[in-house]
Amino acid sequence: MTIKQAQTDVDKWIKTVGVKYFSELTNLGILMEEIGELSRLMVRQYGEQSFKESDKSKELSDEMADVLWVLICLANQTGVDLTTALQKNFEKKNLRDATRHLENDKLK
């Protein structure tokens, strides 16, 4: 699935099964919630936090997909083509960071 197809599929789902988009601000809040859930799982899986019983059934891939879903909703609502945005972001990073990381002593 391409990013463009994902945007189309999410839009179609929202307008049929989901009835309509939540407001942009509501979706921003939901995005923060989903990022919190992803963070909680990563802290337990890769950090020092121990798992609570309620966390053990969670999957990292599902939490990441939840974040992506809401981000796609926000992109659709605000008219952002994520494929184009990501391509432009690569261009920006390639220009700005062409040698920055290679010259960073902290990364050696």
ABEGO torsion letter per residue (X at the ends): XBAAAAAAAAAAAAAAAAGBBBBAAAAAAAAAAAAAAAAAAAAAAABABBBBAAAAABBAAAAAAAAAAAAAAAAAAAGBBAAAAAAAAAAAAAAAAAAAAAABAAAX
